[in-house]
Amino acid sequence: MKIYSLLEIMKRPYKCTECDYKASQKVSLQTHTRAIHKGETFPCPEWDFKAKFKTGFIYHINSVHKG
């Protein structure tokens, strides 16, 4: 059991200082921090819609405005 826990920690070495979130890549931690703790969003230029993550914004644009 201890070996498994150590392997899991090694897979996600980047830890958020404000919550229990852990990431395997530094960029994932940075994205998390901007969206969750700093409140940065991606606003739709046409509707009253804001996405926390760029992928959600792109999905919205493609499914609502280009669909």
C-alpha positions in Angstrom: 0.0 0.0 0.0 2.8 2.4 0.8 4.5 1.8 -2.5 1.3 2.5 -4.4 0.9 5.8 -2.5 4.5 6.8 -3.2 4.0 6.1 -6.9 0.8 8.2 -7.0 2.6 11.1 -5.4 5.4 10.9 -7.9 2.9 11.0 -10.7 1.5 14.3 -9.4 4.3 16.3 -7.9 2.8 19.8 -8.4 0.7 20.7 -5.4 -1.6 23.7 -5.1 -0.8 25.9 -2.1 -4.5 26.9 -1.7 -6.3 23.5 -1.8 -5.7 19.8 -2.2 -5.3 19.8 -6.0 -2.3 18.0 -7.3 -1.1 17.9 -10.9 1.3 15.9 -13.0 2.4 18.9 -15.1 3.3 22.4 -14.0 1.1 24.0 -16.7 -2.0 22.1 -15.3 -1.4 23.6 -11.8 -1.0 27.0 -13.4 -4.3 26.6 -15.3 -6.0 25.4 -12.1 -4.7 28.3 -10.1 -5.9 30.9 -12.7 -9.3 29.4 -13.1 -10.2 28.3 -9.6 -8.3 30.7 -7.2 -7.8 33.9 -9.3 -11.2 33.7 -11.0 -9.9 34.3 -14.5 -12.4 33.4 -17.2 -12.8 33.3 -20.9 -15.9 35.5 -21.8 -18.0 35.0 -25.0 -18.0 38.1 -27.1 -21.6 37.6 -28.2 -23.4 36.1 -25.2 -23.4 36.5 -21.4 -21.2 33.3 -21.0 -17.9 32.9 -19.3 -15.9 29.7 -19.2 -13.4 28.9 -16.5 -11.1 27.0 -18.9 -10.1 27.7 -22.5 -11.4 24.3 -23.6 -14.9 25.1 -22.4 -14.8 28.4 -24.2 -13.7 26.7 -27.5 -16.4 24.1 -27.1 -19.0 26.9 -26.5 -17.9 28.8 -29.6 -17.8 25.7 -31.8 -21.1 24.3 -30.6 -23.2 27.4 -30.3 -21.8 29.9 -32.7 -20.4 27.7 -35.5 -22.9 24.9 -35.2 
